[in-house]
Amino acid sequence: QVQLVESGGGSVQAGGSLRLSCAASGRTFSSYSMGWFRQAPGKEREFIAAFNRYADSVKGRFTISRDSAKNTVYLQMNSLKVEDTATYYCAASRESVAVKADYWGQGTQVTVSS
């Protein structure tokens, strides 16, 4: 079992940056594949980032990283666009998080205005 808590969301103007954090607790952090998803209003939840893998919509703008000593995964989001507005979720998987997430955080809202 692993618990995930996101933070760092907020409101920003287009072109700005935000960094999301995901603090993990429970079983050993390194045992899981970690990643980020997002869900915009009226749309399905979509995968956006895992280590060495990014959705085309965020490639070159978003960067995932981790601090194993803090059991924390980060998502650095640069050059934000209005269409990045969504609730962002951290996820963990026993296998590949991009394929099937086993655990989810509660989500953090990101709003990008023009």
C-alpha positions in Angstrom: 0.0 0.0 0.0 1.2 3.5 -0.8 -0.3 6.9 0.0 0.2 9.8 -2.4 -0.3 13.5 -1.6 0.0 16.2 -4.3 0.7 19.9 -3.7 1.9 22.9 -5.6 -1.1 23.6 -7.8 -2.4 27.0 -8.3 -3.2 29.7 -10.9 -0.7 31.1 -13.3 -0.6 33.1 -16.5 0.2 31.5 -19.8 3.9 31.2 -20.3 4.5 30.8 -16.5 5.8 27.9 -14.5 4.7 25.7 -11.6 6.2 22.8 -9.8 4.0 20.0 -8.5 5.1 17.7 -5.7 3.9 14.3 -4.8 4.8 12.9 -1.4 4.7 9.2 -1.1 4.4 7.2 2.1 3.9 3.5 2.9 5.9 0.9 1.1 9.3 1.6 -0.3 9.1 4.5 -2.8 11.6 2.9 -5.2 9.4 -0.2 -5.5 6.8 1.6 -7.7 6.7 3.1 -11.1 5.6 6.8 -10.5 4.0 9.2 -12.8 1.6 12.1 -13.4 -1.8 12.3 -15.1 -4.3 15.1 -15.6 -8.0 15.5 -16.2 -9.5 18.6 -17.7 -13.2 19.4 -17.3 -15.3 17.2 -19.5 -12.4 15.1 -20.6 -10.9 11.7 -19.6 -7.9 11.4 -17.4 -4.8 11.3 -19.5 -1.2 10.2 -18.8 1.3 13.0 -19.1 4.6 11.9 -17.6 6.7 9.1 -16.2 10.4 8.7 -16.0 11.8 8.7 -19.5 8.3 9.0 -21.0 6.1 12.0 -21.8 2.9 12.7 -23.6 3.4 14.6 -26.8 1.3 17.5 -25.4 3.9 18.2 -22.7 7.1 17.0 -24.1 9.9 19.6 -23.9 7.9 21.7 -21.4 7.3 19.4 -18.4 10.0 17.4 -16.5 9.5 14.7 -14.0 12.1 14.1 -11.3 12.4 12.5 -7.9 14.1 12.9 -4.5 14.3 9.4 -3.1 15.5 10.6 0.2 12.3 12.6 0.6 10.0 10.0 -1.1 8.9 12.8 -3.4 8.2 13.0 -7.1 8.1 16.4 -8.8 6.6 17.7 -12.0 8.2 20.9 -13.3 5.9 22.6 -15.7 7.2 25.4 -17.9 5.8 27.4 -20.7 2.3 26.7 -19.5 -0.6 27.0 -21.8 -4.3 27.6 -21.2 -5.0 24.0 -22.4 -2.8 22.7 -19.5 -5.6 23.7 -17.1 -6.7 20.5 -15.3 -6.6 18.6 -12.1 -3.2 16.9 -11.9 -2.8 13.5 -10.2 0.2 11.6 -9.0 0.0 7.9 -9.5 2.0 4.8 -8.6 2.0 1.4 -10.2 3.6 -2.0 -9.3 4.4 -2.4 -13.0 4.2 0.5 -15.5 2.3 3.6 -14.4 1.6 4.7 -17.9 -0.2 1.4 -18.5 -2.1 0.8 -15.3 -2.0 3.0 -12.1 -2.6 1.1 -8.8 -2.7 4.1 -6.5 -3.8 7.7 -6.9 -3.4 11.0 -5.1 -6.3 13.3 -4.4 -5.3 15.7 -7.2 -4.2 19.3 -7.3 -5.8 22.0 -9.5 -3.7 23.9 -12.1 -5.4 26.8 -13.8 -3.6 28.7 -16.6 -5.1 32.0 -17.8 -4.4 33.9 -20.9 
